Amino acid sequence: MNPSNQANHVMPTYARFPLTLKQGKGAFVWDEAGKSYLDFVSGIAVNTLGHAHPDLVKTISEQAATMLHCSNLYHIPQQNALATRLCQLSGLNSVFFCNSGAEANEAAIKIVRKYFFDQQSPRRHIITATQSFHGRTMQTLTATGQDKIKVGFDPLPLGFQHVPLNDIQALSKAIDDNTAAILLEPLQGEGGVHLAQAAYLQAVRQLCDKHGILLILDEIQTGVGRCGTMFAFEQAGIRPDILTLAKGLGGGIPIGAMLASAQVSPALNAGSHGSTFGGNPMSCAAALTVLEVIERDDLLSNVQQRSAQMQTGLQNLVAQYDCFDEVRGQGLLLGLAANIDVAPIIHACREHGLLILGAGPQVLRFLPALTITAAEVEQALFLVEKSMQGMHT
Ligand SMILES: *Cc1c(COP(=O)(O)O)cnc(C)c1O
């Protein structure tokens, strides 16, 4: 059946590619006609272990046959186990589970406000970076440092302010007696693959400590191994007070998490926040398996090696084509910045059997599964090159 005949009743919130994906295995997906594609999108950094990973399939099948959902009115062993593991890995103290990135950031905003309320402090404002992306709910779209996603949604909630990333002076100047928290992505994904420099993050941490304000890191896209360490913040040698995760955590099962330090954790208690689906046995079992496989198969080393390989290949493209300016990013969240609209390149790659995505109009973004092999990276680079040869840029 022609998918366009069916799509009329889905609200048109996405400009979709003319493609219906039917099946996936590892790094490959197949469309309805049986054509295969090498997947360097991974459902936007979600399919951490690739498609149909046997361990994840097994966990999900067994959990579905045992219990999908029971409500947070009861104790959930899988939730306890996942929270323990995430706290061991991050050095934070406790976890609130939800179902998406925006919800994790909503929980982060709520815990910050409540933390200062409990202290009878007037601090309520949150500073974020320009070009950031934090979600599509009213609070998180207001936190987002991109005007285009706010148009038409007035009145917006109060208490957010934006400063340029990697400009510690601008941040320092923006802090006042109302500042409660600074919210940053260690590596901006949607906003164009812009890295927060390690020295900047260290200076931000110092500013937060000096003023008694909280540091929230949004690792919804960068976390769970994507950047070559379990969390991107490890590479700057700092730790946030609050950390948000989602996309890659469940390997394709929806789950979000907001982690907080021992100092901040008590601010949310019974009655102050909740989620019907958050932390159900199914999503927590899936996330536990994702974390186990990352560790068991030493996927962090794979991310680092494949990243180096990928960056070398992309640098060659920068040297070869005037339309490419630079390679950016970390681990397997890499951007190839162009000086032209990249939509035709994404289209050409798709025609040649490679799925990639943009990060803004002039940046190509590569987000393969953490299980990607050297041969698959080689093939992806070959397909980008082949796509470029057929174009007039
Ligand atoms: C995708 C993303 C979000 C929003 O996550 P949803 O699950 O779409 O709500 C928030 N922050 C960052 C950094 C993201 O990449």
The ligand as an ORCA input file, in Angstrom:
! r2SCAN-3c Opt
* xyz 0 1
  C      16.567     14.516     21.641
  C      17.006     15.434     22.728
  C      16.113     15.910     23.690
  C      14.625     15.589     23.650
  O      14.363     14.234     23.782
  P      12.903     13.656     23.437
  O      12.993     12.219     23.805
  O      12.686     13.885     21.967
  O      11.938     14.411     24.252
  C      16.610     16.724     24.695
  N      17.911     17.053     24.754
  C      18.797     16.603     23.854
  C      20.230     16.973     23.987
  C      18.382     15.801     22.795
  O      19.258     15.386     21.873
*
